[in-house]
């Protein structure tokens, strides 16, 4: 078998892991690499491609899929696949694979770190130190301790459940909004189910967004929902930027309607860095790195390549997009 494999990416520094796996499975395979602006390459050799390794930022829509005449699989480097037109791929006979669960520990650790950041502000005391303030004068309005504070988790899947477990270990009260998880399943892991999103937002001190981006969750946190939050509450988003109405959130933070936010994802990715969210004083943005650890990175690369190899070998895989 001499498959043509196409890697579309601008994220990784090299493809040594992928190339080793592909060459071991298909010694005579042909490997092409393109960046996100891949239209010219699609026209040149897209019709000959048997499988694609696609970075999570790569948009592969219906018009691109239409030109993939031989392709059997699009294997995405990530736990999400919202930039691939899964319906069009399925109609074309192309399986879309992804890598769920590979970064559960890493993202949930990030959420807990973000809670500590919001609570302790340990990187924010340079102005007070410059003014030679020490002790309580440096923090005239201390916040409430983390123990017994309330965390709302939006999306109680693998990552949301791991966040819940770690938050409960800190003594936090944890409740969740997820229409697809019933009350008894939440109770079994010590999480309370809120009656509505507005109800949960109104009583939460911290909100962790861990839901998938779907038509139902896009701008799930809009102006009305954000207005229901407490003035002392924080948003933490490690899922997808478009789940929040970014403009409404920035407005609420800048007008002190909510205390702030920690975001590892933003509305436009990759960003231009000219977006307003990067200039909001009380919003900390990190460059979509919550999922990264040496272990997660290694698992992501191996599983993504392995999913492609199995499909091309007509072997079943469990990591198929719905």
Secondary structure, 3 states (H helix, E strand, C coil): CCCEEEEECCCCCCCHHHHHHHHHHCCCCEEEEECCCCHHHHHHHHHHCCEEEEECCCCECHHHHCCCCCCCEEEEECCCCCCECHHHHHHCCCEEECCCCCCHHHHHHHHHHHHHHHHHCCCCCHHHHHCCCCHHHHCCCCCCCCCCCEEEEECCCHHHHHHHHHHHHCCCEEEEECCCCCHHHHHHCCCEECCCHHHHHHHCCEEEECCCCCCCCCCCECHHHHHCCCCCCEEEECCCHHHECHHHHHHHHHCCCCCEEEECCCCCCCCCCCCHHHHCCCEEECCCCCCCCHHHHHHHHHHHHHHHHHHHCCCCCCCECC
